Amino acid sequence: MSTRRSGTGTGTGKNTGTAVGAGRTGDAKGVGVSGGTTGDAGMRAGAGAVADAAAGPAVGGGTPGDADTRAAVDTGTDTATDHDMARAADAVAGVRTPRGAGEGASAVAGSTGAANATAAVTPSPTARSVPGGGRRGTVFGETMLGTVRLDGEDRTRRVRLDLRVTADRVMRPLGTTAARAGGRIRIAGWADDVHAEGELEISPLARRRIRYRISFTADGRRFTLDGWKSVTLRRPVASMTVLPFTLYEDGAPAGRGTLRFPLATGLLPFLASFRFPRAAGGPETLMTPRWKGEPGRTEVWYTTLTDPATGTGLWLHHELTAPADGTEPYAHGWAAVFPKDGPVRHARFGPAAWTPAVNGFTAEGVEAVPGRLTGSAGALRWDLAERAADAPLFTFPRWSWRRPLLPAAQILPAARASYDGTFSYDDTTLTPTAAPGASARIYGHGNARRWAWLHADLGGGDVLEIVAAVSMRPGLRRLPPLVFLRLRRGARTWPRRAERSAVGWAGLGRFRAAVGLPVWTVTGRAGLRRIRVEVTQPEDRTLALDYTDPDGSPAVCRNSERADAHVLLERWWFGGWRTEAEWTLEGTAHAEVGSR
């Protein structure tokens, strides 16, 4: 089943998804006990976001472990199932069970018929750990197949669940590991959600279970798949591969089913999917200046966003330049506004003496620091609060940011962010509210010989970032543009490795870019998917700016914060290409073409 989307692409997704067992955190009420799914932003924020949003009481006491199943809980019915008893025990042990918004502790007990629940604050076993400096995490993919019977139906439906699981630490077989999960769930004739998301509690020995809480949308309603694999030494294979589950809608049971891990066809892909990437850190750590005093370097902090009320595009550029001849480094930059009706306006600030900041950019009254953008340039003034809405996105390979071996590297400390505040120019004052955009970083030796760039908020939590460039280095300057393309959909980023789009497999299958104005394109294929991106920068919506590279050579960029973009994503399916998703952005894409 293909997914077709179109629109302005300015949406930031819903942040009011169902937090498992805590009601809707967007309603700012319910029971905040342990981590759950809170929508596009909440899933990535983990359990901490649930606790912050919840206004209801925290419920759960006792000691997790085998004693949970022996808790004295009156189920209130003679026909309670083992699954119900386990859920009631979890309510006492501090593990949430799904209920609707604002029903509080009694709702947790009531979901399993429990007459009593002990109110106490206990640490969540699924709370997201804070990534440490350089600590490695765990990433793997899992596919399960099975059936489900919805309440009110007398037949079963086939189910397929494809997940990508991410933990902020290396999994501990003897302990409990909290992980985030995202992917696709398909239920025959009823649901096909590519943005399913939730969490896993992986505790095969400590608690002898692997618990899944996955939320998804079907028929415009939000459901939660909740179940666990009960690990036993008597039947290790069966217990690790069979997942009985219950579907919930607003805390009320909506169906029951079973998923199974297909050992014959799924084991090898499952084992091959394991990765242990080094933790990238949060947006704050990625804003720290990289320059260590070397000559011939440039470092950039830039922000682009779209005011949803007026359709105006904004661009803030902050730059440190360390000349190659060893003279004093200096800070400079500019601000630009792209009104929907009216000419593009811009103004520069600096050059000024570079004053190293602890985190971010600070020079001559202009600041770009975590969570805040303030300053003035000519008749332009701004004061904007920034809130990260997504995890960092590495447009170039991760190693290229840690070890500057390439001519330059670019990252997004947060792939998506929202902005509130004021931006004034002439006699006009804009007041962006939840304006979608992003801040990015560049560090390297200077600009490429030719380059093209695109940042597109596709809506619904999807985002596309492209950098296509021809290097200035001898030997590389004669090559076609190297394309770094990263498409994040839900919890997955495609292609899986940033190098894939740039170099392919030993040079074969790399993505291609046709760079020009007013239209430039990028095309490519990786695995079973292929993409075509067409970007249009109308002349009246494009600003040309010139500046000097560290080696003293001039460069010029032609930027539009109100560009158009068309993105077509296709998937190979039974012998032919079928549209998987399609986006059309009119005046909300952020794009640039430059040259030296």
NORNOR-V438442 format. One record per helix or strand. SS is the DSSP state (hx for helix, st for strand). FROM is the first residue (numbers start at 1). TO is the last residue. If there is no record, write none. Layout:
ss,from,to
SS,FROM,TO
SS,FROM,TO
//
This chain:
ss,from,to
st,18,19
st,23,24
hx,25,27
hx,39,45
hx,47,53
hx,66,70
hx,82,93
hx,104,110
st,136,136
st,138,150
st,157,167
st,177,187
st,191,203
st,209,218
st,221,230
hx,236,241
st,242,249
st,252,261
hx,263,272
st,275,275
st,278,278
hx,285,287
st,297,306
st,313,322
st,330,338
st,345,353
st,361,363
st,366,369
st,372,377
st,380,388
st,393,394
hx,398,402
st,408,412
st,417,425
st,428,430
st,435,444
st,450,459
st,462,470
st,482,489
st,492,494
hx,498,503
st,505,505
st,508,508
st,512,514
st,519,526
st,529,536
hx,539,541
st,543,548
st,554,573
st,576,595
//
